[in-house]
């Protein structure tokens, strides 16, 4: 997967890798990526890499302040969207 708009990776996120979050700016649900998956250009920055739950959309980078834990309804809706249902 590729990441959009390079930002710097944050040293610590309030969401551990694997946490399903809602990005209020992108208005999408995704999973927080493991730091090993971050692009090389993201070392030492203020962003979190988010991987889509379903589909082939690219990963994106989000500001930590724009994230919150995703609600079950948001997760279900994203999964349905990703499978074309």
SEKEKE-705048 format. One record per atom (N, C-alpha, C, O): residue in three letters; chain; atom name; y negated, z, x. Coordinates in Angstrom, 1 decimal, padded with zeros to 4 digits. Example, Ala and Ser with C-alpha at 12.3 -4.5 7.8 and 13.67 -1.06 7.14 Angstrom:
BEGIN
+--------+--------+-------+--------+--------+--------+
: residu : chaine : atome :      v :      w :      u :
+--------+--------+-------+--------+--------+--------+
:    ALA :      A :     N :  005.7 :  007.8 :  013.2 :
:    ALA :      A :    CA :  004.5 :  007.8 :  012.3 :
:    ALA :      A :     C :  003.3 :  007.8 :  013.2 :
:    ALA :      A :     O :  003.3 :  008.5 :  014.2 :
:    SER :      A :     N :  002.2 :  007.1 :  012.8 :
:    SER :      A :    CA :  001.1 :  007.1 :  013.7 :
:    SER :      A :     C :  000.0 :  007.9 :  012.9 :
:    SER :      A :     O : -001.1 :  008.0 :  013.4 :
+--------+--------+-------+--------+--------+--------+
//
This chain:
BEGIN
+--------+--------+-------+--------+--------+--------+
: residu : chaine : atome :      v :      w :      u :
+--------+--------+-------+--------+--------+--------+
:    UNK :      A :     N :  001.2 :  000.0 :  000.8 :
:    UNK :      A :    CA :  000.0 :  000.0 :  000.0 :
:    UNK :      A :     C : -001.2 :  000.0 :  000.9 :
:    UNK :      A :     O : -001.2 :  000.5 :  002.0 :
:    UNK :      A :     N : -002.3 : -000.6 :  000.3 :
:    UNK :      A :    CA : -003.5 : -000.6 :  001.1 :
:    UNK :      A :     C : -004.5 :  000.4 :  000.4 :
:    UNK :      A :     O : -004.4 :  000.7 : -000.8 :
:    UNK :      A :     N : -005.5 :  000.8 :  001.1 :
:    UNK :      A :    CA : -006.5 :  001.7 :  000.6 :
:    UNK :      A :     C : -007.8 :  001.0 :  000.5 :
:    UNK :      A :     O : -008.1 :  000.1 :  001.3 :
:    UNK :      A :     N : -008.5 :  001.3 : -000.5 :
:    UNK :      A :    CA : -009.9 :  000.7 : -000.7 :
:    UNK :      A :     C : -010.9 :  001.5 : -000.1 :
:    UNK :      A :     O : -010.8 :  002.7 :  000.0 :
:    UNK :      A :     N : -012.1 :  000.9 :  000.3 :
:    UNK :      A :    CA : -013.3 :  001.6 :  000.8 :
:    UNK :      A :     C : -013.0 :  002.7 :  001.7 :
:    UNK :      A :     O : -012.7 :  003.9 :  001.2 :
:    UNK :      A :     N : -013.0 :  002.5 :  002.9 :
:    UNK :      A :    CA : -012.7 :  003.5 :  003.9 :
:    UNK :      A :     C : -013.6 :  004.7 :  003.9 :
:    UNK :      A :     O : -014.8 :  004.5 :  004.0 :
:    UNK :      A :     N : -013.1 :  005.8 :  003.7 :
:    UNK :      A :    CA : -013.8 :  007.1 :  003.9 :
:    UNK :      A :     C : -013.0 :  007.9 :  004.9 :
:    UNK :      A :     O : -011.9 :  007.5 :  005.3 :
:    UNK :      A :     N : -013.6 :  009.0 :  005.3 :
:    UNK :      A :    CA : -012.9 :  009.9 :  006.3 :
:    UNK :      A :     C : -012.0 :  010.8 :  005.5 :
:    UNK :      A :     O : -012.3 :  011.4 :  004.5 :
:    UNK :      A :     N : -010.8 :  011.1 :  006.1 :
:    UNK :      A :    CA : -009.8 :  012.0 :  005.5 :
:    UNK :      A :     C : -010.3 :  013.4 :  005.6 :
:    UNK :      A :     O : -010.8 :  013.8 :  006.7 :
:    UNK :      A :     N : -010.1 :  014.2 :  004.6 :
:    UNK :      A :    CA : -010.5 :  015.6 :  004.7 :
:    UNK :      A :     C : -009.4 :  016.4 :  005.4 :
:    UNK :      A :     O : -008.3 :  016.1 :  005.3 :
:    UNK :      A :     N : -009.9 :  017.4 :  006.2 :
:    UNK :      A :    CA : -008.9 :  018.3 :  006.9 :
:    UNK :      A :     C : -008.0 :  019.0 :  006.0 :
:    UNK :      A :     O : -006.8 :  019.2 :  006.3 :
:    UNK :      A :     N : -008.5 :  019.5 :  004.9 :
:    UNK :      A :    CA : -007.6 :  020.2 :  003.9 :
:    UNK :      A :     C : -008.1 :  019.8 :  002.5 :
:    UNK :      A :     O : -009.3 :  019.8 :  002.2 :
:    UNK :      A :     N : -007.1 :  019.6 :  001.7 :
:    UNK :      A :    CA : -007.4 :  019.3 :  000.3 :
:    UNK :      A :     C : -006.9 :  020.5 : -000.6 :
:    UNK :      A :     O : -006.0 :  021.2 : -000.2 :
:    UNK :      A :     N : -007.6 :  020.7 : -001.7 :
:    UNK :      A :    CA : -007.1 :  021.8 : -002.6 :
:    UNK :      A :     C : -005.9 :  021.4 : -003.3 :
:    UNK :      A :     O : -005.3 :  022.2 : -004.0 :
:    UNK :      A :     N : -005.4 :  020.2 : -003.2 :
:    UNK :      A :    CA : -004.2 :  019.7 : -003.8 :
:    UNK :      A :     C : -003.2 :  019.3 : -002.7 :
:    UNK :      A :     O : -003.5 :  018.4 : -001.9 :
:    UNK :      A :     N : -002.1 :  019.9 : -002.6 :
:    UNK :      A :    CA : -001.1 :  019.5 : -001.6 :
:    UNK :      A :     C : -000.5 :  018.2 : -001.9 :
:    UNK :      A :     O : -000.5 :  017.7 : -003.1 :
:    UNK :      A :     N :  000.1 :  017.5 : -000.9 :
:    UNK :      A :    CA :  000.8 :  016.2 : -001.1 :
:    UNK :      A :     C :  001.8 :  016.3 : -002.3 :
:    UNK :      A :     O :  002.5 :  017.3 : -002.4 :
:    UNK :      A :     N :  001.8 :  015.3 : -003.1 :
:    UNK :      A :    CA :  002.7 :  015.2 : -004.2 :
:    UNK :      A :     C :  002.1 :  015.7 : -005.5 :
:    UNK :      A :     O :  002.7 :  015.5 : -006.6 :
:    UNK :      A :     N :  000.9 :  016.3 : -005.5 :
:    UNK :      A :    CA :  000.3 :  016.8 : -006.7 :
:    UNK :      A :     C : -000.2 :  015.7 : -007.5 :
:    UNK :      A :     O : -000.8 :  014.7 : -006.9 :
:    UNK :      A :     N :  000.0 :  015.7 : -008.8 :
:    UNK :      A :    CA : -000.5 :  014.6 : -009.7 :
:    UNK :      A :     C : -001.9 :  015.0 : -010.1 :
:    UNK :      A :     O : -002.1 :  016.1 : -010.8 :
:    UNK :      A :     N : -002.8 :  014.2 : -009.8 :
:    UNK :      A :    CA : -004.2 :  014.5 : -010.1 :
:    UNK :      A :     C : -004.9 :  013.4 : -011.0 :
:    UNK :      A :     O : -004.4 :  012.2 : -011.0 :
:    UNK :      A :     N : -006.0 :  013.7 : -011.6 :
:    UNK :      A :    CA : -006.8 :  012.7 : -012.3 :
:    UNK :      A :     C : -008.1 :  012.6 : -011.5 :
:    UNK :      A :     O : -008.8 :  013.6 : -011.2 :
:    UNK :      A :     N : -008.5 :  011.3 : -011.2 :
:    UNK :      A :    CA : -009.7 :  011.0 : -010.5 :
:    UNK :      A :     C : -010.8 :  010.7 : -011.6 :
:    UNK :      A :     O : -010.7 :  009.7 : -012.2 :
:    UNK :      A :     N : -011.8 :  011.5 : -011.7 :
:    UNK :      A :    CA : -012.8 :  011.3 : -012.8 :
:    UNK :      A :     C : -013.7 :  010.1 : -012.5 :
:    UNK :      A :     O : -014.3 :  009.6 : -013.4 :
:    UNK :      A :     N : -013.8 :  009.7 : -011.2 :
:    UNK :      A :    CA : -014.6 :  008.5 : -010.9 :
:    UNK :      A :     C : -013.8 :  007.3 : -011.2 :
:    UNK :      A :     O : -014.3 :  006.4 : -011.8 :
:    UNK :      A :     N : -012.6 :  007.2 : -010.7 :
:    UNK :      A :    CA : -011.8 :  006.0 : -010.9 :
:    UNK :      A :     C : -011.2 :  006.0 : -012.3 :
:    UNK :      A :     O : -010.7 :  004.9 : -012.8 :
:    UNK :      A :     N : -011.2 :  007.1 : -013.0 :
:    UNK :      A :    CA : -010.6 :  007.3 : -014.3 :
:    UNK :      A :     C : -009.1 :  006.8 : -014.3 :
:    UNK :      A :     O : -008.7 :  006.0 : -015.1 :
:    UNK :      A :     N : -008.4 :  007.4 : -013.3 :
:    UNK :      A :    CA : -007.0 :  007.0 : -013.2 :
:    UNK :      A :     C : -006.2 :  008.2 : -012.7 :
:    UNK :      A :     O : -006.8 :  009.2 : -012.1 :
:    UNK :      A :     N : -004.9 :  008.2 : -012.9 :
:    UNK :      A :    CA : -004.0 :  009.2 : -012.5 :
:    UNK :      A :     C : -003.2 :  008.8 : -011.3 :
:    UNK :      A :     O : -002.8 :  007.6 : -011.2 :
:    UNK :      A :     N : -003.0 :  009.6 : -010.3 :
:    UNK :      A :    CA : -002.2 :  009.3 : -009.1 :
:    UNK :      A :     C : -001.7 :  010.5 : -008.5 :
:    UNK :      A :     O : -001.9 :  011.7 : -008.9 :
:    UNK :      A :     N : -000.9 :  010.3 : -007.4 :
:    UNK :      A :    CA : -000.3 :  011.4 : -006.7 :
:    UNK :      A :     C : -001.0 :  011.5 : -005.3 :
:    UNK :      A :     O : -001.2 :  010.5 : -004.7 :
:    UNK :      A :     N : -001.3 :  012.7 : -004.9 :
:    UNK :      A :    CA : -001.9 :  012.9 : -003.6 :
:    UNK :      A :     C : -000.9 :  012.5 : -002.5 :
:    UNK :      A :     O :  000.2 :  013.0 : -002.5 :
:    UNK :      A :     N : -001.3 :  011.7 : -001.6 :
:    UNK :      A :    CA : -000.5 :  011.2 : -000.5 :
:    UNK :      A :     C : -000.3 :  012.2 :  000.6 :
:    UNK :      A :     O : -001.1 :  013.1 :  000.8 :
:    UNK :      A :     N :  000.8 :  012.1 :  001.3 :
:    UNK :      A :    CA :  001.1 :  012.9 :  002.4 :
:    UNK :      A :     C :  000.1 :  012.4 :  003.5 :
:    UNK :      A :     O : -000.1 :  011.2 :  003.7 :
:    UNK :      A :     N : -000.4 :  013.3 :  004.3 :
:    UNK :      A :    CA : -001.4 :  012.9 :  005.4 :
:    UNK :      A :     C : -000.8 :  011.8 :  006.3 :
:    UNK :      A :     O : -001.6 :  011.1 :  006.9 :
:    UNK :      A :     N :  000.5 :  011.8 :  006.5 :
:    UNK :      A :    CA :  001.1 :  010.8 :  007.4 :
:    UNK :      A :     C :  000.9 :  009.3 :  006.8 :
:    UNK :      A :     O :  001.0 :  008.4 :  007.6 :
:    UNK :      A :     N :  000.6 :  009.2 :  005.5 :
:    UNK :      A :    CA :  000.4 :  007.9 :  004.9 :
:    UNK :      A :     C : -001.0 :  007.4 :  005.0 :
:    UNK :      A :     O : -001.3 :  006.3 :  004.6 :
:    UNK :      A :     N : -001.9 :  008.2 :  005.5 :
:    UNK :      A :    CA : -003.3 :  007.8 :  005.5 :
:    UNK :      A :     C : -003.5 :  006.7 :  006.5 :
:    UNK :      A :     O : -002.9 :  006.7 :  007.6 :
:    UNK :      A :     N : -004.4 :  005.7 :  006.2 :
:    UNK :      A :    CA : -004.7 :  004.7 :  007.2 :
:    UNK :      A :     C : -005.3 :  005.3 :  008.5 :
:    UNK :      A :     O : -006.0 :  006.4 :  008.4 :
:    UNK :      A :     N : -005.1 :  004.7 :  009.6 :
:    UNK :      A :    CA : -005.6 :  005.2 :  010.9 :
:    UNK :      A :     C : -007.1 :  005.4 :  010.9 :
:    UNK :      A :     O : -007.6 :  006.3 :  011.6 :
:    UNK :      A :     N : -007.9 :  004.6 :  010.2 :
:    UNK :      A :    CA : -009.3 :  004.8 :  010.1 :
:    UNK :      A :     C : -009.8 :  005.9 :  009.3 :
:    UNK :      A :     O : -011.0 :  006.1 :  009.3 :
:    UNK :      A :     N : -009.0 :  006.7 :  008.8 :
:    UNK :      A :    CA : -009.4 :  007.8 :  007.9 :
:    UNK :      A :     C : -009.3 :  009.2 :  008.6 :
:    UNK :      A :     O : -009.2 :  010.2 :  007.9 :
:    UNK :      A :     N : -009.2 :  009.2 :  009.9 :
:    UNK :      A :    CA : -009.1 :  010.5 :  010.6 :
:    UNK :      A :     C : -010.3 :  011.3 :  010.6 :
:    UNK :      A :     O : -011.4 :  010.8 :  010.9 :
:    UNK :      A :     N : -010.2 :  012.6 :  010.2 :
:    UNK :      A :    CA : -011.3 :  013.5 :  010.2 :
:    UNK :      A :     C : -012.4 :  013.2 :  009.2 :
:    UNK :      A :     O : -013.6 :  013.3 :  009.5 :
:    UNK :      A :     N : -012.0 :  013.0 :  007.9 :
:    UNK :      A :    CA : -013.0 :  012.6 :  006.9 :
:    UNK :      A :     C : -012.9 :  013.5 :  005.7 :
:    UNK :      A :     O : -012.1 :  014.4 :  005.6 :
:    UNK :      A :     N : -013.8 :  013.1 :  004.7 :
:    UNK :      A :    CA : -013.9 :  013.9 :  003.5 :
:    UNK :      A :     C : -013.4 :  013.1 :  002.3 :
:    UNK :      A :     O : -014.1 :  012.9 :  001.3 :
:    UNK :      A :     N : -012.1 :  012.7 :  002.3 :
:    UNK :      A :    CA : -011.5 :  012.0 :  001.2 :
:    UNK :      A :     C : -010.1 :  012.4 :  001.1 :
:    UNK :      A :     O : -009.5 :  013.0 :  002.0 :
:    UNK :      A :     N : -009.5 :  012.0 : -000.1 :
:    UNK :      A :    CA : -008.1 :  012.2 : -000.3 :
:    UNK :      A :     C : -007.5 :  010.9 : -000.7 :
:    UNK :      A :     O : -008.1 :  010.2 : -001.6 :
:    UNK :      A :     N : -006.4 :  010.5 : -000.1 :
:    UNK :      A :    CA : -005.7 :  009.3 : -000.5 :
:    UNK :      A :     C : -004.8 :  009.5 : -001.7 :
:    UNK :      A :     O : -004.0 :  010.4 : -001.7 :
:    UNK :      A :     N : -005.0 :  008.7 : -002.7 :
:    UNK :      A :    CA : -004.3 :  008.8 : -004.0 :
:    UNK :      A :     C : -003.4 :  007.6 : -004.2 :
:    UNK :      A :     O : -003.9 :  006.4 : -004.0 :
:    UNK :      A :     N : -002.1 :  007.8 : -004.5 :
:    UNK :      A :    CA : -001.2 :  006.7 : -004.7 :
:    UNK :      A :     C : -000.9 :  006.6 : -006.2 :
:    UNK :      A :     O : -000.6 :  007.7 : -006.9 :
:    UNK :      A :     N : -001.0 :  005.4 : -006.8 :
:    UNK :      A :    CA : -000.7 :  005.3 : -008.2 :
:    UNK :      A :     C :  000.7 :  005.8 : -008.6 :
:    UNK :      A :     O :  001.6 :  005.7 : -007.8 :
:    UNK :      A :     N :  000.8 :  006.3 : -009.8 :
:    UNK :      A :    CA :  002.1 :  006.8 : -010.3 :
:    UNK :      A :     C :  003.1 :  005.6 : -010.6 :
:    UNK :      A :     O :  004.3 :  005.8 : -010.4 :
:    UNK :      A :     N :  002.6 :  004.5 : -011.1 :
:    UNK :      A :    CA :  003.4 :  003.4 : -011.5 :
:    UNK :      A :     C :  002.7 :  002.1 : -011.2 :
:    UNK :      A :     O :  001.5 :  002.1 : -011.0 :
:    UNK :      A :     N :  003.4 :  001.0 : -011.2 :
:    UNK :      A :    CA :  002.8 : -000.3 : -011.0 :
:    UNK :      A :     C :  002.6 : -000.6 : -009.6 :
:    UNK :      A :     O :  003.1 :  000.1 : -008.7 :
:    UNK :      A :     N :  001.9 : -001.7 : -009.3 :
:    UNK :      A :    CA :  001.7 : -002.2 : -008.0 :
:    UNK :      A :     C :  000.2 : -002.1 : -007.5 :
:    UNK :      A :     O : -000.2 : -002.7 : -006.6 :
:    UNK :      A :     N : -000.6 : -001.3 : -008.2 :
:    UNK :      A :    CA : -002.0 : -001.1 : -007.9 :
:    UNK :      A :     C : -002.0 : -000.5 : -006.5 :
:    UNK :      A :     O : -001.1 :  000.3 : -006.1 :
:    UNK :      A :     N : -003.1 : -000.8 : -005.7 :
:    UNK :      A :    CA : -003.2 : -000.2 : -004.4 :
:    UNK :      A :     C : -003.6 :  001.3 : -004.4 :
:    UNK :      A :     O : -004.2 :  001.7 : -005.4 :
:    UNK :      A :     N : -003.3 :  002.0 : -003.4 :
:    UNK :      A :    CA : -003.8 :  003.3 : -003.2 :
:    UNK :      A :     C : -005.3 :  003.3 : -003.1 :
:    UNK :      A :     O : -005.9 :  002.3 : -002.8 :
:    UNK :      A :     N : -005.9 :  004.5 : -003.4 :
:    UNK :      A :    CA : -007.4 :  004.5 : -003.3 :
:    UNK :      A :     C : -007.7 :  005.9 : -002.7 :
:    UNK :      A :     O : -007.0 :  006.8 : -002.8 :
:    UNK :      A :     N : -009.0 :  005.9 : -002.3 :
:    UNK :      A :    CA : -009.5 :  007.2 : -001.7 :
:    UNK :      A :     C : -010.5 :  007.8 : -002.6 :
:    UNK :      A :     O : -011.3 :  007.1 : -003.2 :
:    UNK :      A :     N : -010.4 :  009.1 : -002.8 :
:    UNK :      A :    CA : -011.2 :  009.8 : -003.7 :
:    UNK :      A :     C : -011.9 :  011.0 : -003.0 :
:    UNK :      A :     O : -011.4 :  011.6 : -002.1 :
:    UNK :      A :     N : -013.1 :  011.3 : -003.5 :
:    UNK :      A :    CA : -013.8 :  012.5 : -003.0 :
:    UNK :      A :     C : -013.0 :  013.7 : -003.6 :
:    UNK :      A :     O : -012.7 :  013.7 : -004.8 :
:    UNK :      A :     N : -012.8 :  014.7 : -002.9 :
:    UNK :      A :    CA : -012.1 :  015.9 : -003.4 :
:    UNK :      A :     C : -012.7 :  016.5 : -004.6 :
:    UNK :      A :     O : -012.0 :  017.0 : -005.5 :
:    UNK :      A :     N : -014.0 :  016.5 : -004.7 :
:    UNK :      A :    CA : -014.7 :  017.0 : -005.9 :
:    UNK :      A :     C : -014.5 :  016.2 : -007.2 :
:    UNK :      A :     O : -014.7 :  016.7 : -008.3 :
:    UNK :      A :     N : -014.0 :  015.0 : -007.0 :
:    UNK :      A :    CA : -013.8 :  014.1 : -008.2 :
:    UNK :      A :     C : -012.4 :  014.3 : -008.8 :
:    UNK :      A :     O : -012.0 :  013.6 : -009.7 :
:    UNK :      A :     N : -011.6 :  015.2 : -008.2 :
:    UNK :      A :    CA : -010.2 :  015.3 : -008.6 :
:    UNK :      A :     C : -010.0 :  016.6 : -009.4 :
:    UNK :      A :     O : -010.7 :  017.6 : -009.2 :
:    UNK :      A :     N : -009.1 :  016.5 : -010.4 :
:    UNK :      A :    CA : -008.6 :  017.7 : -011.1 :
:    UNK :      A :     C : -007.1 :  017.5 : -011.4 :
:    UNK :      A :     O : -006.6 :  016.3 : -011.3 :
:    UNK :      A :     N : -006.4 :  018.5 : -011.7 :
:    UNK :      A :    CA : -005.0 :  018.4 : -012.1 :
:    UNK :      A :     C : -004.9 :  017.5 : -013.3 :
:    UNK :      A :     O : -005.6 :  017.8 : -014.3 :
:    UNK :      A :     N : -004.0 :  016.6 : -013.3 :
:    UNK :      A :    CA : -003.8 :  015.7 : -014.5 :
:    UNK :      A :     C : -003.1 :  016.4 : -015.6 :
:    UNK :      A :     O : -002.2 :  017.1 : -015.4 :
:    UNK :      A :     N : -003.6 :  016.1 : -016.8 :
:    UNK :      A :    CA : -002.9 :  016.6 : -018.0 :
:    UNK :      A :     C : -001.7 :  015.8 : -018.3 :
:    UNK :      A :     O : -001.6 :  014.6 : -017.9 :
:    UNK :      A :     N : -000.7 :  016.4 : -019.0 :
:    UNK :      A :    CA :  000.5 :  015.7 : -019.4 :
:    UNK :      A :     C :  000.3 :  014.4 : -020.1 :
:    UNK :      A :     O :  001.0 :  013.4 : -019.9 :
:    UNK :      A :     N : -000.7 :  014.4 : -021.0 :
:    UNK :      A :    CA : -001.0 :  013.2 : -021.8 :
:    UNK :      A :     C : -001.5 :  012.1 : -020.9 :
:    UNK :      A :     O : -001.2 :  010.9 : -021.1 :
:    UNK :      A :     N : -002.3 :  012.5 : -019.9 :
:    UNK :      A :    CA : -002.8 :  011.5 : -019.0 :
:    UNK :      A :     C : -001.7 :  010.9 : -018.1 :
:    UNK :      A :     O : -001.7 :  009.7 : -017.8 :
:    UNK :      A :     N : -000.8 :  011.7 : -017.7 :
:    UNK :      A :    CA :  000.4 :  011.3 : -016.9 :
:    UNK :      A :     C :  001.2 :  010.3 : -017.7 :
:    UNK :      A :     O :  001.6 :  009.3 : -017.2 :
:    UNK :      A :     N :  001.5 :  010.7 : -018.9 :
:    UNK :      A :    CA :  002.4 :  009.9 : -019.8 :
:    UNK :      A :     C :  001.7 :  008.5 : -020.1 :
:    UNK :      A :     O :  002.4 :  007.5 : -020.0 :
:    UNK :      A :     N :  000.4 :  008.5 : -020.3 :
:    UNK :      A :    CA : -000.3 :  007.3 : -020.6 :
:    UNK :      A :     C : -000.3 :  006.4 : -019.3 :
:    UNK :      A :     O : -000.1 :  005.2 : -019.5 :
:    UNK :      A :     N : -000.5 :  007.0 : -018.2 :
:    UNK :      A :    CA : -000.5 :  006.1 : -016.9 :
:    UNK :      A :     C :  000.9 :  005.6 : -016.7 :
:    UNK :      A :     O :  001.0 :  004.4 : -016.3 :
:    UNK :      A :     N :  002.0 :  006.4 : -016.9 :
:    UNK :      A :    CA :  003.3 :  005.9 : -016.7 :
:    UNK :      A :     C :  003.6 :  004.7 : -017.7 :
:    UNK :      A :     O :  004.3 :  003.8 : -017.3 :
:    UNK :      A :     N :  003.2 :  004.9 : -018.9 :
:    UNK :      A :    CA :  003.4 :  003.8 : -019.9 :
:    UNK :      A :     C :  002.7 :  002.5 : -019.5 :
:    UNK :      A :     O :  003.2 :  001.4 : -019.6 :
:    UNK :      A :     N :  001.4 :  002.7 : -019.0 :
:    UNK :      A :    CA :  000.6 :  001.6 : -018.6 :
:    UNK :      A :     C :  001.3 :  000.8 : -017.4 :
:    UNK :      A :     O :  001.3 : -000.4 : -017.3 :
:    UNK :      A :     N :  001.8 :  001.6 : -016.5 :
:    UNK :      A :    CA :  002.5 :  001.0 : -015.3 :
:    UNK :      A :     C :  003.7 :  000.3 : -015.6 :
:    UNK :      A :     O :  004.1 : -000.6 : -014.8 :
:    UNK :      A :     N :  004.4 :  000.6 : -016.7 :
:    UNK :      A :    CA :  005.7 : -000.1 : -017.0 :
:    UNK :      A :     C :  005.5 : -001.2 : -018.0 :
:    UNK :      A :     O :  006.5 : -001.8 : -018.4 :
:    UNK :      A :     N :  004.3 : -001.4 : -018.4 :
:    UNK :      A :    CA :  004.0 : -002.4 : -019.4 :
:    UNK :      A :     C :  004.3 : -002.1 : -020.8 :
:    UNK :      A :     O :  004.5 : -003.0 : -021.6 :
:    UNK :      A :     N :  004.5 : -000.8 : -021.1 :
:    UNK :      A :    CA :  004.9 : -000.5 : -022.5 :
:    UNK :      A :     C :  003.6 : -000.4 : -023.4 :
:    UNK :      A :     O :  003.7 :  000.0 : -024.6 :
+--------+--------+-------+--------+--------+--------+
//
